[in-house]
Amino acid sequence: MKNYFKNKNITTLGLSKSGISCAKYLNSIGCSCIISEYNAETSYSSEELNELIRLGIKLEIGDHKNETILNADIIITSPGIPPHAPVKQLIKENNIEIISEVDVAFLESDKPFIAITGTNGKSTTTKLVSEILTNAGLNAPACGNIGLPVTSLLNTDIDYFVVEVSSYQIDTSQFFRPEVALFLNYSPDHIDWHGSKEEYFKAKESLFTGDNQPLHSVLNAKEPNVKNIDKKIFKNILYFGNELNNNSVFIKDKKIFSNIDNKKQEIISLEEITIPGDHNLQNIMAAVAIACILKIDKDVIKNTIISFKLPEHRLEYVDTIDGIDYYNDSKATNCDSAIVALKAFKDKGCVLIAGGKDKGTSLDEFVQNIKISAKSVVLIGQATERFEIEMKKANYQNIYKVNSLEEAIDRAGSLNLAPVLFSPACASFDMFKNFEERGKVFKDYVSAKKNSKQ
């Protein structure tokens, strides 16, 4: 569907990496583009903004003016703008076409897409799939919600787009139809954006069902709510996590196997896998399933898994100071992710730094895992009061409250109890621009503390 945007007036909502990339691309093919950003403050420099203006892209900062919306032929929305936002209501009332940046890339490219979604583990799995395909001689960059806008690759000669897609991006996409789509897992998240856990799941599910079903769907057989969407899928399905018929990737006798079309093969022994955590075994099986669909040689798959390193901000070892190890898990923006990290420390224990912008989800399971794995907890950010109340209700008392991440690092280390784990279980937006900035602050401060000791 190339030329879908030819000679159109395009309004991009949100001065973000994906919004800027999308506007630049559409401007380059002759569209009239304006980026509309509601917030008056921006993290972009005047030089960066002036570059956009020099390209011919108009900027509107501090408002979404009605005429900007009403004069648009097509709206490209930032994934961060929720459905209940006034600008979204204005668009809906006037029947203006609204799509996602992922839609733009899909409509403008004839290359296949691999889409990876789920509540947790998306970035790790996206990176692993990309590395497996790259090591097989394919140009298959990881992009999307992982940090690299999909549209930034449109003028690149690639073999596959390996796209991490969030529920926001799926919910705002109209045309996107990947060749392969993976549903890693599900737990309630982003309720404030979607309105309910049912709507959140519905957004995820819609990538696999309906008219835009992928050619191949990969589903988590260990999670009934994920597996059971297979009743709505009428194309090829491959499962991971449990051995099912002749279409699954699973663990047996401490080895990962694939069994596809009656061809069972051993992929790798668990002893050869170096990245920690049972959750990462699920991520690995999911990546193996995609690689098998694409008929990647099993030795390439195995060797890539052996050499694979976790992405930044995911249970990332930072340094050791006075015998205390420090781990950065800033990507843990919800309780389920933080629970996964806590379970990795259940044997030796940890001092947990948690808190940030509270998502309002249940803390029951999170607190129970704190009682098992955390010798003490240091709280920061907006969530401090509710987190403290819920922990004390469960008779957990080893709690410290501080005002900054730096102060939290100092306090956690001074307790000299166990490794320090920064796994916030919250969004970052009360104190930081995003989880990447939050993780960088953690790492930089730990490094500065280490250097001051030398």
Protein Blocks (a to p, Z undefined) as FASTA:
>chain_A
ZZklgoiacddehjafklmmmmmmmmmnopacddddfblbdfbdfklmmmmmmnopacde
hiacfklmmmpfbdcddfklcfklmklmmmmmnopacddfklmmmmmpcbdcdddedjeh
klmmmmmmmmmmmmnopacddehjnopafklmmmpccfbdcddddfklmmmpckbccfbd
cdfbacdehklmnopaklmmmmmmmmmgcjllcfbdcddfklmklmmmmmmpcbdcddeh
iachjbdcddeehiacddeehiacdfbdfklpmbgcjklmmmmmmmmmmmmmnopafklm
mmmmmmpccdehiapafbdeehiacddffklmbfklmmmmmmmmmmnopaddeddjdehi
afklmmmmmmmmmmbdcdedjklmmmmmmmmmnopabbcddfbfklmmmmmmmnomaccd
ddekpafklmpmblklmmmmmmmmmmmmmmmmZZ
